[in-house]
């Protein structure tokens, strides 16, 4: 979404739900801004009945021109353990072997390396 001007919302956090589906948690100008905000958005965006189905949270960056591009997965973020998101760290996490692929919007499945 970047067009070379300041204020572009080039980063986002997406909650990936099982078996399919996703929820946008937040967008921001930088990865650090999104990492700081996603846990707070957790309690507002993810419904109580959906929380157990969240498999991962994908930090994604917009690649391309603002009118033509795709969201690219950068890293997985820790899934908050409380409704308010206060009981988690915003550091990246590794997925278990059984959760080694997550579909993301705008591209093919991302494989764990």
C-alpha positions in Angstrom: 0.0 0.0 0.0 3.0 2.2 0.1 3.2 5.0 -2.5 6.3 6.6 -1.1 4.5 9.0 1.2 4.6 8.9 5.0 1.7 7.4 6.8 1.4 4.3 4.6 -0.2 1.3 6.4 2.3 -1.3 5.1 2.1 -3.8 8.0 -0.7 -5.9 9.4 -1.4 -8.7 11.9 -3.8 -11.4 10.8 -5.2 -14.1 13.1 -5.3 -17.4 11.2 -8.3 -19.6 12.3 -8.7 -23.3 11.9 -9.9 -24.9 9.7 -10.0 -21.9 7.5 -10.6 -18.2 7.9 -8.8 -15.2 9.2 -9.4 -12.0 11.1 -7.6 -8.7 10.7 -6.2 -7.6 14.1 -4.5 -4.3 13.2 -2.5 -2.4 10.6 0.3 0.1 11.0 3.2 2.0 9.5 5.9 -0.3 10.9 6.3 -3.9 12.1 7.1 -2.6 15.6 3.9 -0.6 15.7 1.9 -3.6 14.7 3.7 -5.9 17.2 2.9 -3.4 20.0 -0.8 -3.1 19.0 -2.0 -6.6 18.0 -2.3 -8.0 21.5 -4.5 -5.1 22.6 -6.7 -5.6 19.5 -7.1 -9.3 20.3 -9.8 -8.8 22.9 -11.8 -6.5 20.7 -11.6 -8.3 17.4 -11.5 -12.0 18.2 -14.8 -13.3 19.6 -14.7 -15.6 22.7 -15.9 -18.6 20.6 -13.2 -18.0 18.0 -10.2 -17.8 20.4 -9.7 -21.6 20.6 -9.6 -21.9 16.8 -6.8 -19.3 16.3 -3.8 -21.4 15.0 -1.4 -18.5 14.5 -1.0 -14.8 14.1 0.8 -13.8 11.0 2.8 -10.5 10.7 2.5 -9.4 7.1 4.1 -6.7 4.9 2.6 -5.1 1.8 4.8 -5.8 -1.3 4.3 -3.7 -4.4 2.6 -0.5 -5.4 -0.4 0.7 -3.4 -2.7 -0.2 -6.3 -1.1 -3.5 -7.1 0.6 -5.8 -4.7 0.2 -8.6 -2.2 0.5 -9.2 1.5 3.6 -11.3 2.3 4.1 -13.2 5.5 7.1 -12.1 7.5 6.9 -14.0 10.8 4.5 -15.5 13.3 3.6 -13.6 16.5 2.7 -15.2 19.9 -1.1 -15.9 20.3 -2.3 -14.0 23.4 -3.5 -16.3 26.2 -6.0 -13.9 27.8 -9.0 -12.0 26.5 -7.2 -8.7 26.9 -4.0 -9.9 25.3 -2.0 -8.9 28.4 -0.7 -12.4 29.2 1.6 -12.7 26.2 4.8 -11.7 24.7 4.9 -9.9 21.3 7.9 -12.0 20.2 7.9 -14.3 17.3 7.1 -18.0 17.9 7.7 -21.3 16.1 4.8 -23.5 15.2 4.5 -27.1 16.1 5.2 -29.7 13.4 1.4 -30.3 13.0 0.9 -26.6 12.3 3.6 -26.1 9.8 1.6 -24.4 7.1 -0.9 -21.5 7.4 -2.8 -19.9 4.5 -2.4 -16.2 4.3 -4.4 -13.7 2.2 -2.9 -12.8 -1.1 -0.6 -15.7 -1.6 0.3 -19.3 -1.3 0.7 -21.2 1.9 3.7 -20.2 3.9 5.9 -23.1 5.0 7.9 -23.2 8.2 11.6 -23.2 7.5 
